[in-house]
Amino acid sequence: MNLQLAQVEWVPEVADLLRRGGVIVYPTETVYGLGCIADDARAAERIAVIKGSHEQASFLILVHEFEMILNYAAKIPDSARVLAKAFWPGPLTLILPALPELPSLLKGPTGGVGLRVSPHPWARALVEELGVGLVSTSANLHGRPAPVSLMELDQQVGDQADLIIDGGALAGVPSTVLDLCVEPPLLRREGAVSRAAIEAVVGKIG
């Protein structure tokens, strides 16, 4: 375990670690996440082992800007553009039809991939430096609460990560997850963005 403070000046070094297959614990606008480069299937498997994730687990991807979702989504409905304009950067995860070549851990049971742009300055700076998506899944053992401070981080998780970035205490409210692979869109999890706020933008959702 290598504890560091979240300073933007260190982003290039962290990006280099990730390019070499590293796994990190890092702050987002919601909770602490476990992350690796989204195109690195082996590193994603490491994260699944660290978390003790079940076989149906799927990890979302942080992107720097809307255009980056073209690297991961096979289809972009008009509603995705409208929602991204309204809520990104922000805690709204959009599930879109995934490209078939994505690692299985990045695809849900219906073949979708979760994507969002984080407003957290350090996390977003890291994704910009990488130029590719960053896996984001809460940094907890399966079935345990997601940590909002490093004091809540399970030692087992911390000991297996290559680097831990200390971003202080976080908001603790998870992102809202909206599935755009179905029509009408289906609210999979209501979090920081409310159902009412989404329906004010795109109309009735499931």
PyMOL CGO cylinders between C-alpha atoms (Angstrom):
from pymol import cmd
from pymol.cgo import CYLINDER

trace = [
    CYLINDER, 0.00, 0.00, 0.00, 1.34, 3.42, -0.97, 0.3, 1, 1, 1, 1, 1, 1,
    CYLINDER, 1.34, 3.42, -0.97, -0.65, 6.32, 0.46, 0.3, 1, 1, 1, 1, 1, 1,
    CYLINDER, -0.65, 6.32, 0.46, -0.40, 9.65, -1.34, 0.3, 1, 1, 1, 1, 1, 1,
    CYLINDER, -0.40, 9.65, -1.34, -2.33, 12.89, -1.23, 0.3, 1, 1, 1, 1, 1, 1,
    CYLINDER, -2.33, 12.89, -1.23, -4.52, 13.85, -4.16, 0.3, 1, 1, 1, 1, 1, 1,
    CYLINDER, -4.52, 13.85, -4.16, -2.52, 16.56, -5.88, 0.3, 1, 1, 1, 1, 1, 1,
    CYLINDER, -2.52, 16.56, -5.88, -3.04, 17.38, -9.54, 0.3, 1, 1, 1, 1, 1, 1,
    CYLINDER, -3.04, 17.38, -9.54, 0.73, 17.71, -9.96, 0.3, 1, 1, 1, 1, 1, 1,
    CYLINDER, 0.73, 17.71, -9.96, 1.05, 13.94, -9.50, 0.3, 1, 1, 1, 1, 1, 1,
    CYLINDER, 1.05, 13.94, -9.50, -1.46, 13.01, -12.18, 0.3, 1, 1, 1, 1, 1, 1,
    CYLINDER, -1.46, 13.01, -12.18, 1.17, 12.09, -14.84, 0.3, 1, 1, 1, 1, 1, 1,
    CYLINDER, 1.17, 12.09, -14.84, 2.89, 9.69, -12.44, 0.3, 1, 1, 1, 1, 1, 1,
    CYLINDER, 2.89, 9.69, -12.44, -0.40, 8.03, -11.51, 0.3, 1, 1, 1, 1, 1, 1,
    CYLINDER, -0.40, 8.03, -11.51, -1.36, 7.76, -15.18, 0.3, 1, 1, 1, 1, 1, 1,
    CYLINDER, -1.36, 7.76, -15.18, 1.95, 6.03, -15.90, 0.3, 1, 1, 1, 1, 1, 1,
    CYLINDER, 1.95, 6.03, -15.90, 1.27, 3.53, -13.11, 0.3, 1, 1, 1, 1, 1, 1,
    CYLINDER, 1.27, 3.53, -13.11, -2.14, 2.76, -14.60, 0.3, 1, 1, 1, 1, 1, 1,
    CYLINDER, -2.14, 2.76, -14.60, -0.67, 2.30, -18.07, 0.3, 1, 1, 1, 1, 1, 1,
    CYLINDER, -0.67, 2.30, -18.07, 1.60, -0.36, -16.57, 0.3, 1, 1, 1, 1, 1, 1,
    CYLINDER, 1.60, -0.36, -16.57, -1.39, -2.30, -15.27, 0.3, 1, 1, 1, 1, 1, 1,
    CYLINDER, -1.39, -2.30, -15.27, -1.73, -0.61, -11.89, 0.3, 1, 1, 1, 1, 1, 1,
    CYLINDER, -1.73, -0.61, -11.89, -4.80, -0.47, -9.69, 0.3, 1, 1, 1, 1, 1, 1,
    CYLINDER, -4.80, -0.47, -9.69, -5.52, 2.56, -7.51, 0.3, 1, 1, 1, 1, 1, 1,
    CYLINDER, -5.52, 2.56, -7.51, -7.94, 3.75, -4.84, 0.3, 1, 1, 1, 1, 1, 1,
    CYLINDER, -7.94, 3.75, -4.84, -8.97, 7.30, -5.67, 0.3, 1, 1, 1, 1, 1, 1,
    CYLINDER, -8.97, 7.30, -5.67, -11.55, 9.97, -4.78, 0.3, 1, 1, 1, 1, 1, 1,
    CYLINDER, -11.55, 9.97, -4.78, -14.59, 10.84, -6.90, 0.3, 1, 1, 1, 1, 1, 1,
    CYLINDER, -14.59, 10.84, -6.90, -17.47, 13.23, -6.31, 0.3, 1, 1, 1, 1, 1, 1,
    CYLINDER, -17.47, 13.23, -6.31, -19.38, 10.39, -4.64, 0.3, 1, 1, 1, 1, 1, 1,
    CYLINDER, -19.38, 10.39, -4.64, -17.24, 7.77, -2.84, 0.3, 1, 1, 1, 1, 1, 1,
    CYLINDER, -17.24, 7.77, -2.84, -13.74, 6.32, -3.07, 0.3, 1, 1, 1, 1, 1, 1,
    CYLINDER, -13.74, 6.32, -3.07, -13.30, 4.15, -6.13, 0.3, 1, 1, 1, 1, 1, 1,
    CYLINDER, -13.30, 4.15, -6.13, -11.06, 1.34, -7.31, 0.3, 1, 1, 1, 1, 1, 1,
    CYLINDER, -11.06, 1.34, -7.31, -9.73, 2.06, -10.75, 0.3, 1, 1, 1, 1, 1, 1,
    CYLINDER, -9.73, 2.06, -10.75, -7.62, 0.90, -13.66, 0.3, 1, 1, 1, 1, 1, 1,
    CYLINDER, -7.62, 0.90, -13.66, -7.44, 1.68, -17.34, 0.3, 1, 1, 1, 1, 1, 1,
    CYLINDER, -7.44, 1.68, -17.34, -10.73, 0.62, -18.92, 0.3, 1, 1, 1, 1, 1, 1,
    CYLINDER, -10.73, 0.62, -18.92, -9.05, -1.25, -21.79, 0.3, 1, 1, 1, 1, 1, 1,
    CYLINDER, -9.05, -1.25, -21.79, -6.94, -3.40, -19.43, 0.3, 1, 1, 1, 1, 1, 1,
    CYLINDER, -6.94, -3.40, -19.43, -8.94, -6.60, -18.88, 0.3, 1, 1, 1, 1, 1, 1,
    CYLINDER, -8.94, -6.60, -18.88, -6.27, -8.10, -16.61, 0.3, 1, 1, 1, 1, 1, 1,
    CYLINDER, -6.27, -8.10, -16.61, -6.30, -5.08, -14.30, 0.3, 1, 1, 1, 1, 1, 1,
    CYLINDER, -6.30, -5.08, -14.30, -10.11, -5.14, -14.22, 0.3, 1, 1, 1, 1, 1, 1,
    CYLINDER, -10.11, -5.14, -14.22, -9.91, -8.79, -13.13, 0.3, 1, 1, 1, 1, 1, 1,
    CYLINDER, -9.91, -8.79, -13.13, -7.55, -7.73, -10.34, 0.3, 1, 1, 1, 1, 1, 1,
    CYLINDER, -7.55, -7.73, -10.34, -10.17, -5.28, -9.12, 0.3, 1, 1, 1, 1, 1, 1,
    CYLINDER, -10.17, -5.28, -9.12, -12.84, -7.98, -9.15, 0.3, 1, 1, 1, 1, 1, 1,
    CYLINDER, -12.84, -7.98, -9.15, -10.58, -10.22, -7.05, 0.3, 1, 1, 1, 1, 1, 1,
    CYLINDER, -10.58, -10.22, -7.05, -9.78, -7.39, -4.62, 0.3, 1, 1, 1, 1, 1, 1,
    CYLINDER, -9.78, -7.39, -4.62, -13.48, -6.66, -4.12, 0.3, 1, 1, 1, 1, 1, 1,
    CYLINDER, -13.48, -6.66, -4.12, -14.55, -10.29, -4.08, 0.3, 1, 1, 1, 1, 1, 1,
    CYLINDER, -14.55, -10.29, -4.08, -17.11, -9.35, -6.73, 0.3, 1, 1, 1, 1, 1, 1,
    CYLINDER, -17.11, -9.35, -6.73, -19.68, -11.89, -7.83, 0.3, 1, 1, 1, 1, 1, 1,
    CYLINDER, -19.68, -11.89, -7.83, -19.82, -13.17, -11.40, 0.3, 1, 1, 1, 1, 1, 1,
    CYLINDER, -19.82, -13.17, -11.40, -22.51, -10.69, -12.46, 0.3, 1, 1, 1, 1, 1, 1,
    CYLINDER, -22.51, -10.69, -12.46, -20.52, -7.65, -11.34, 0.3, 1, 1, 1, 1, 1, 1,
    CYLINDER, -20.52, -7.65, -11.34, -19.96, -4.86, -13.84, 0.3, 1, 1, 1, 1, 1, 1,
    CYLINDER, -19.96, -4.86, -13.84, -17.83, -1.75, -13.44, 0.3, 1, 1, 1, 1, 1, 1,
    CYLINDER, -17.83, -1.75, -13.44, -18.62, 1.66, -14.88, 0.3, 1, 1, 1, 1, 1, 1,
    CYLINDER, -18.62, 1.66, -14.88, -16.17, 3.87, -16.78, 0.3, 1, 1, 1, 1, 1, 1,
    CYLINDER, -16.17, 3.87, -16.78, -15.28, 7.50, -16.14, 0.3, 1, 1, 1, 1, 1, 1,
    CYLINDER, -15.28, 7.50, -16.14, -14.65, 9.51, -19.30, 0.3, 1, 1, 1, 1, 1, 1,
    CYLINDER, -14.65, 9.51, -19.30, -13.28, 13.02, -19.64, 0.3, 1, 1, 1, 1, 1, 1,
    CYLINDER, -13.28, 13.02, -19.64, -15.90, 14.34, -22.05, 0.3, 1, 1, 1, 1, 1, 1,
    CYLINDER, -15.90, 14.34, -22.05, -18.96, 13.17, -23.93, 0.3, 1, 1, 1, 1, 1, 1,
    CYLINDER, -18.96, 13.17, -23.93, -17.09, 12.33, -27.16, 0.3, 1, 1, 1, 1, 1, 1,
    CYLINDER, -17.09, 12.33, -27.16, -14.99, 9.75, -25.31, 0.3, 1, 1, 1, 1, 1, 1,
    CYLINDER, -14.99, 9.75, -25.31, -18.02, 7.48, -24.91, 0.3, 1, 1, 1, 1, 1, 1,
    CYLINDER, -18.02, 7.48, -24.91, -17.63, 6.60, -28.60, 0.3, 1, 1, 1, 1, 1, 1,
    CYLINDER, -17.63, 6.60, -28.60, -14.72, 4.40, -27.51, 0.3, 1, 1, 1, 1, 1, 1,
    CYLINDER, -14.72, 4.40, -27.51, -17.06, 2.24, -25.42, 0.3, 1, 1, 1, 1, 1, 1,
    CYLINDER, -17.06, 2.24, -25.42, -20.65, 2.59, -26.63, 0.3, 1, 1, 1, 1, 1, 1,
    CYLINDER, -20.65, 2.59, -26.63, -21.96, 0.94, -29.79, 0.3, 1, 1, 1, 1, 1, 1,
    CYLINDER, -21.96, 0.94, -29.79, -24.98, 3.25, -29.98, 0.3, 1, 1, 1, 1, 1, 1,
    CYLINDER, -24.98, 3.25, -29.98, -25.67, 6.70, -28.58, 0.3, 1, 1, 1, 1, 1, 1,
    CYLINDER, -25.67, 6.70, -28.58, -29.37, 7.57, -28.35, 0.3, 1, 1, 1, 1, 1, 1,
    CYLINDER, -29.37, 7.57, -28.35, -30.41, 11.21, -28.59, 0.3, 1, 1, 1, 1, 1, 1,
    CYLINDER, -30.41, 11.21, -28.59, -31.49, 11.08, -24.96, 0.3, 1, 1, 1, 1, 1, 1,
    CYLINDER, -31.49, 11.08, -24.96, -27.87, 10.43, -23.92, 0.3, 1, 1, 1, 1, 1, 1,
    CYLINDER, -27.87, 10.43, -23.92, -26.73, 13.69, -25.48, 0.3, 1, 1, 1, 1, 1, 1,
    CYLINDER, -26.73, 13.69, -25.48, -29.55, 15.62, -23.82, 0.3, 1, 1, 1, 1, 1, 1,
    CYLINDER, -29.55, 15.62, -23.82, -28.86, 14.09, -20.41, 0.3, 1, 1, 1, 1, 1, 1,
    CYLINDER, -28.86, 14.09, -20.41, -25.11, 14.58, -20.68, 0.3, 1, 1, 1, 1, 1, 1,
    CYLINDER, -25.11, 14.58, -20.68, -25.61, 18.23, -21.53, 0.3, 1, 1, 1, 1, 1, 1,
    CYLINDER, -25.61, 18.23, -21.53, -27.85, 18.65, -18.50, 0.3, 1, 1, 1, 1, 1, 1,
    CYLINDER, -27.85, 18.65, -18.50, -25.94, 16.63, -15.88, 0.3, 1, 1, 1, 1, 1, 1,
    CYLINDER, -25.94, 16.63, -15.88, -22.32, 16.09, -16.93, 0.3, 1, 1, 1, 1, 1, 1,
    CYLINDER, -22.32, 16.09, -16.93, -19.91, 16.55, -15.31, 0.3, 1, 1, 1, 1, 1, 1,
    CYLINDER, -19.91, 16.55, -15.31, -21.95, 15.09, -12.48, 0.3, 1, 1, 1, 1, 1, 1,
    CYLINDER, -21.95, 15.09, -12.48, -23.12, 11.97, -10.62, 0.3, 1, 1, 1, 1, 1, 1,
    CYLINDER, -23.12, 11.97, -10.62, -25.33, 10.52, -13.35, 0.3, 1, 1, 1, 1, 1, 1,
    CYLINDER, -25.33, 10.52, -13.35, -24.21, 7.22, -14.83, 0.3, 1, 1, 1, 1, 1, 1,
    CYLINDER, -24.21, 7.22, -14.83, -25.68, 6.41, -18.23, 0.3, 1, 1, 1, 1, 1, 1,
    CYLINDER, -25.68, 6.41, -18.23, -25.86, 2.79, -19.37, 0.3, 1, 1, 1, 1, 1, 1,
    CYLINDER, -25.86, 2.79, -19.37, -25.46, 2.55, -23.15, 0.3, 1, 1, 1, 1, 1, 1,
    CYLINDER, -25.46, 2.55, -23.15, -25.17, -0.43, -25.52, 0.3, 1, 1, 1, 1, 1, 1,
    CYLINDER, -25.17, -0.43, -25.52, -21.56, -1.59, -25.20, 0.3, 1, 1, 1, 1, 1, 1,
    CYLINDER, -21.56, -1.59, -25.20, -19.08, -2.32, -27.94, 0.3, 1, 1, 1, 1, 1, 1,
    CYLINDER, -19.08, -2.32, -27.94, -18.74, -6.12, -28.14, 0.3, 1, 1, 1, 1, 1, 1,
    CYLINDER, -18.74, -6.12, -28.14, -14.97, -6.08, -27.64, 0.3, 1, 1, 1, 1, 1, 1,
    CYLINDER, -14.97, -6.08, -27.64, -15.13, -4.51, -24.19, 0.3, 1, 1, 1, 1, 1, 1,
    CYLINDER, -15.13, -4.51, -24.19, -13.91, -6.65, -21.27, 0.3, 1, 1, 1, 1, 1, 1,
    CYLINDER, -13.91, -6.65, -21.27, -16.80, -8.61, -19.77, 0.3, 1, 1, 1, 1, 1, 1,
    CYLINDER, -16.80, -8.61, -19.77, -16.45, -6.88, -16.39, 0.3, 1, 1, 1, 1, 1, 1,
    CYLINDER, -16.45, -6.88, -16.39, -17.36, -3.58, -18.04, 0.3, 1, 1, 1, 1, 1, 1,
    CYLINDER, -17.36, -3.58, -18.04, -20.61, -4.91, -19.46, 0.3, 1, 1, 1, 1, 1, 1,
    CYLINDER, -20.61, -4.91, -19.46, -23.77, -5.54, -17.52, 0.3, 1, 1, 1, 1, 1, 1,
    CYLINDER, -23.77, -5.54, -17.52, -26.10, -8.53, -17.96, 0.3, 1, 1, 1, 1, 1, 1,
    CYLINDER, -26.10, -8.53, -17.96, -28.03, -6.74, -20.73, 0.3, 1, 1, 1, 1, 1, 1,
    CYLINDER, -28.03, -6.74, -20.73, -24.87, -5.84, -22.66, 0.3, 1, 1, 1, 1, 1, 1,
    CYLINDER, -24.87, -5.84, -22.66, -24.67, -2.22, -21.56, 0.3, 1, 1, 1, 1, 1, 1,
    CYLINDER, -24.67, -2.22, -21.56, -21.72, -0.18, -20.33, 0.3, 1, 1, 1, 1, 1, 1,
    CYLINDER, -21.72, -0.18, -20.33, -22.03, 2.48, -17.60, 0.3, 1, 1, 1, 1, 1, 1,
    CYLINDER, -22.03, 2.48, -17.60, -20.41, 5.83, -18.35, 0.3, 1, 1, 1, 1, 1, 1,
    CYLINDER, -20.41, 5.83, -18.35, -20.14, 9.21, -16.67, 0.3, 1, 1, 1, 1, 1, 1,
    CYLINDER, -20.14, 9.21, -16.67, -18.00, 12.35, -16.45, 0.3, 1, 1, 1, 1, 1, 1,
    CYLINDER, -18.00, 12.35, -16.45, -16.90, 13.02, -12.88, 0.3, 1, 1, 1, 1, 1, 1,
    CYLINDER, -16.90, 13.02, -12.88, -16.79, 16.63, -11.67, 0.3, 1, 1, 1, 1, 1, 1,
    CYLINDER, -16.79, 16.63, -11.67, -14.11, 15.74, -9.12, 0.3, 1, 1, 1, 1, 1, 1,
    CYLINDER, -14.11, 15.74, -9.12, -11.12, 17.82, -10.28, 0.3, 1, 1, 1, 1, 1, 1,
    CYLINDER, -11.12, 17.82, -10.28, -8.47, 15.20, -9.54, 0.3, 1, 1, 1, 1, 1, 1,
    CYLINDER, -8.47, 15.20, -9.54, -10.35, 12.27, -11.08, 0.3, 1, 1, 1, 1, 1, 1,
    CYLINDER, -10.35, 12.27, -11.08, -11.23, 14.26, -14.18, 0.3, 1, 1, 1, 1, 1, 1,
    CYLINDER, -11.23, 14.26, -14.18, -7.65, 15.48, -14.57, 0.3, 1, 1, 1, 1, 1, 1,
    CYLINDER, -7.65, 15.48, -14.57, -6.46, 11.88, -14.41, 0.3, 1, 1, 1, 1, 1, 1,
    CYLINDER, -6.46, 11.88, -14.41, -8.87, 10.74, -17.12, 0.3, 1, 1, 1, 1, 1, 1,
    CYLINDER, -8.87, 10.74, -17.12, -7.80, 13.66, -19.31, 0.3, 1, 1, 1, 1, 1, 1,
    CYLINDER, -7.80, 13.66, -19.31, -4.14, 12.72, -18.82, 0.3, 1, 1, 1, 1, 1, 1,
    CYLINDER, -4.14, 12.72, -18.82, -4.85, 9.06, -19.65, 0.3, 1, 1, 1, 1, 1, 1,
    CYLINDER, -4.85, 9.06, -19.65, -6.77, 9.86, -22.82, 0.3, 1, 1, 1, 1, 1, 1,
    CYLINDER, -6.77, 9.86, -22.82, -8.85, 6.71, -22.22, 0.3, 1, 1, 1, 1, 1, 1,
    CYLINDER, -8.85, 6.71, -22.22, -11.56, 5.70, -19.78, 0.3, 1, 1, 1, 1, 1, 1,
    CYLINDER, -11.56, 5.70, -19.78, -10.94, 4.89, -16.13, 0.3, 1, 1, 1, 1, 1, 1,
    CYLINDER, -10.94, 4.89, -16.13, -12.71, 2.01, -14.40, 0.3, 1, 1, 1, 1, 1, 1,
    CYLINDER, -12.71, 2.01, -14.40, -14.71, 3.21, -11.42, 0.3, 1, 1, 1, 1, 1, 1,
    CYLINDER, -14.71, 3.21, -11.42, -16.21, 0.88, -8.86, 0.3, 1, 1, 1, 1, 1, 1,
    CYLINDER, -16.21, 0.88, -8.86, -16.61, 1.58, -5.17, 0.3, 1, 1, 1, 1, 1, 1,
    CYLINDER, -16.61, 1.58, -5.17, -13.51, 0.67, -3.16, 0.3, 1, 1, 1, 1, 1, 1,
    CYLINDER, -13.51, 0.67, -3.16, -15.16, -1.80, -0.80, 0.3, 1, 1, 1, 1, 1, 1,
    CYLINDER, -15.16, -1.80, -0.80, -15.39, -5.54, -0.38, 0.3, 1, 1, 1, 1, 1, 1,
    CYLINDER, -15.39, -5.54, -0.38, -18.51, -7.02, -1.95, 0.3, 1, 1, 1, 1, 1, 1,
    CYLINDER, -18.51, -7.02, -1.95, -21.47, -6.40, 0.32, 0.3, 1, 1, 1, 1, 1, 1,
    CYLINDER, -21.47, -6.40, 0.32, -19.73, -3.80, 2.46, 0.3, 1, 1, 1, 1, 1, 1,
    CYLINDER, -19.73, -3.80, 2.46, -20.50, -0.03, 2.49, 0.3, 1, 1, 1, 1, 1, 1,
    CYLINDER, -20.50, -0.03, 2.49, -18.64, 2.17, 0.04, 0.3, 1, 1, 1, 1, 1, 1,
    CYLINDER, -18.64, 2.17, 0.04, -15.97, 4.27, 1.82, 0.3, 1, 1, 1, 1, 1, 1,
    CYLINDER, -15.97, 4.27, 1.82, -16.37, 8.05, 1.96, 0.3, 1, 1, 1, 1, 1, 1,
    CYLINDER, -16.37, 8.05, 1.96, -13.04, 8.51, 3.75, 0.3, 1, 1, 1, 1, 1, 1,
    CYLINDER, -13.04, 8.51, 3.75, -9.87, 6.48, 3.94, 0.3, 1, 1, 1, 1, 1, 1,
    CYLINDER, -9.87, 6.48, 3.94, -10.64, 5.67, 7.56, 0.3, 1, 1, 1, 1, 1, 1,
    CYLINDER, -10.64, 5.67, 7.56, -13.53, 3.57, 6.19, 0.3, 1, 1, 1, 1, 1, 1,
    CYLINDER, -13.53, 3.57, 6.19, -11.40, 1.79, 3.59, 0.3, 1, 1, 1, 1, 1, 1,
    CYLINDER, -11.40, 1.79, 3.59, -11.15, -1.96, 4.23, 0.3, 1, 1, 1, 1, 1, 1,
    CYLINDER, -11.15, -1.96, 4.23, -7.54, -2.87, 4.96, 0.3, 1, 1, 1, 1, 1, 1,
    CYLINDER, -7.54, -2.87, 4.96, -7.81, -5.83, 2.61, 0.3, 1, 1, 1, 1, 1, 1,
    CYLINDER, -7.81, -5.83, 2.61, -8.65, -3.47, -0.25, 0.3, 1, 1, 1, 1, 1, 1,
    CYLINDER, -8.65, -3.47, -0.25, -5.94, -0.97, 0.64, 0.3, 1, 1, 1, 1, 1, 1,
    CYLINDER, -5.94, -0.97, 0.64, -3.27, -3.63, 0.97, 0.3, 1, 1, 1, 1, 1, 1,
    CYLINDER, -3.27, -3.63, 0.97, -3.90, -4.94, -2.55, 0.3, 1, 1, 1, 1, 1, 1,
    CYLINDER, -3.90, -4.94, -2.55, -4.04, -1.58, -4.34, 0.3, 1, 1, 1, 1, 1, 1,
    CYLINDER, -4.04, -1.58, -4.34, -0.84, -0.22, -5.87, 0.3, 1, 1, 1, 1, 1, 1,
    CYLINDER, -0.84, -0.22, -5.87, -1.60, 3.34, -4.79, 0.3, 1, 1, 1, 1, 1, 1,
    CYLINDER, -1.60, 3.34, -4.79, -4.15, 5.09, -2.57, 0.3, 1, 1, 1, 1, 1, 1,
    CYLINDER, -4.15, 5.09, -2.57, -4.99, 8.73, -3.25, 0.3, 1, 1, 1, 1, 1, 1,
    CYLINDER, -4.99, 8.73, -3.25, -6.23, 10.65, -0.21, 0.3, 1, 1, 1, 1, 1, 1,
    CYLINDER, -6.23, 10.65, -0.21, -8.93, 13.11, -1.26, 0.3, 1, 1, 1, 1, 1, 1,
    CYLINDER, -8.93, 13.11, -1.26, -10.31, 13.74, 2.22, 0.3, 1, 1, 1, 1, 1, 1,
    CYLINDER, -10.31, 13.74, 2.22, -13.94, 13.21, 3.19, 0.3, 1, 1, 1, 1, 1, 1,
    CYLINDER, -13.94, 13.21, 3.19, -16.31, 12.76, 0.22, 0.3, 1, 1, 1, 1, 1, 1,
    CYLINDER, -16.31, 12.76, 0.22, -20.03, 13.41, -0.31, 0.3, 1, 1, 1, 1, 1, 1,
    CYLINDER, -20.03, 13.41, -0.31, -21.01, 9.77, 0.07, 0.3, 1, 1, 1, 1, 1, 1,
    CYLINDER, -21.01, 9.77, 0.07, -24.11, 9.88, -2.14, 0.3, 1, 1, 1, 1, 1, 1,
    CYLINDER, -24.11, 9.88, -2.14, -23.74, 7.38, -5.02, 0.3, 1, 1, 1, 1, 1, 1,
    CYLINDER, -23.74, 7.38, -5.02, -24.33, 8.28, -8.62, 0.3, 1, 1, 1, 1, 1, 1,
    CYLINDER, -24.33, 8.28, -8.62, -27.76, 7.78, -10.15, 0.3, 1, 1, 1, 1, 1, 1,
    CYLINDER, -27.76, 7.78, -10.15, -27.76, 4.98, -12.74, 0.3, 1, 1, 1, 1, 1, 1,
    CYLINDER, -27.76, 4.98, -12.74, -30.04, 5.31, -15.77, 0.3, 1, 1, 1, 1, 1, 1,
    CYLINDER, -30.04, 5.31, -15.77, -30.29, 2.52, -18.34, 0.3, 1, 1, 1, 1, 1, 1,
    CYLINDER, -30.29, 2.52, -18.34, -30.68, 3.83, -21.90, 0.3, 1, 1, 1, 1, 1, 1,
    CYLINDER, -30.68, 3.83, -21.90, -30.49, 0.35, -23.43, 0.3, 1, 1, 1, 1, 1, 1,
    CYLINDER, -30.49, 0.35, -23.43, -34.26, 0.10, -22.98, 0.3, 1, 1, 1, 1, 1, 1,
    CYLINDER, -34.26, 0.10, -22.98, -37.17, 2.33, -23.91, 0.3, 1, 1, 1, 1, 1, 1,
    CYLINDER, -37.17, 2.33, -23.91, -38.34, 4.19, -21.95, 0.3, 1, 1, 1, 1, 1, 1,
    CYLINDER, -38.34, 4.19, -21.95, -35.08, 4.63, -20.01, 0.3, 1, 1, 1, 1, 1, 1,
    CYLINDER, -35.08, 4.63, -20.01, -35.04, 2.66, -16.76, 0.3, 1, 1, 1, 1, 1, 1,
    CYLINDER, -35.04, 2.66, -16.76, -33.82, 4.07, -13.45, 0.3, 1, 1, 1, 1, 1, 1,
    CYLINDER, -33.82, 4.07, -13.45, -31.57, 1.33, -12.08, 0.3, 1, 1, 1, 1, 1, 1,
    CYLINDER, -31.57, 1.33, -12.08, -30.48, 3.32, -9.00, 0.3, 1, 1, 1, 1, 1, 1,
    CYLINDER, -30.48, 3.32, -9.00, -31.57, 6.70, -7.71, 0.3, 1, 1, 1, 1, 1, 1,
    CYLINDER, -31.57, 6.70, -7.71, -28.68, 8.58, -6.17, 0.3, 1, 1, 1, 1, 1, 1,
    CYLINDER, -28.68, 8.58, -6.17, -27.41, 12.14, -6.26, 0.3, 1, 1, 1, 1, 1, 1,
    CYLINDER, -27.41, 12.14, -6.26, -29.54, 13.03, -9.32, 0.3, 1, 1, 1, 1, 1, 1,
    CYLINDER, -29.54, 13.03, -9.32, -33.24, 12.59, -8.63, 0.3, 1, 1, 1, 1, 1, 1,
    CYLINDER, -33.24, 12.59, -8.63, -35.88, 10.92, -10.80, 0.3, 1, 1, 1, 1, 1, 1,
    CYLINDER, -35.88, 10.92, -10.80, -37.72, 14.24, -10.94, 0.3, 1, 1, 1, 1, 1, 1,
    CYLINDER, -37.72, 14.24, -10.94, -34.65, 16.05, -12.27, 0.3, 1, 1, 1, 1, 1, 1,
    CYLINDER, -34.65, 16.05, -12.27, -34.18, 13.46, -15.01, 0.3, 1, 1, 1, 1, 1, 1,
    CYLINDER, -34.18, 13.46, -15.01, -37.84, 13.45, -16.01, 0.3, 1, 1, 1, 1, 1, 1,
    CYLINDER, -37.84, 13.45, -16.01, -37.76, 17.24, -16.25, 0.3, 1, 1, 1, 1, 1, 1,
    CYLINDER, -37.76, 17.24, -16.25, -35.20, 16.80, -19.03, 0.3, 1, 1, 1, 1, 1, 1,
    CYLINDER, -35.20, 16.80, -19.03, -36.32, 13.68, -20.96, 0.3, 1, 1, 1, 1, 1, 1,
    CYLINDER, -36.32, 13.68, -20.96, -39.84, 12.98, -19.79, 0.3, 1, 1, 1, 1, 1, 1,
    CYLINDER, -39.84, 12.98, -19.79, -41.22, 9.88, -18.07, 0.3, 1, 1, 1, 1, 1, 1,
    CYLINDER, -41.22, 9.88, -18.07, -38.75, 7.11, -17.24, 0.3, 1, 1, 1, 1, 1, 1,
    CYLINDER, -38.75, 7.11, -17.24, -39.24, 3.60, -15.93, 0.3, 1, 1, 1, 1, 1, 1,
]
cmd.load_cgo(trace, "trace")
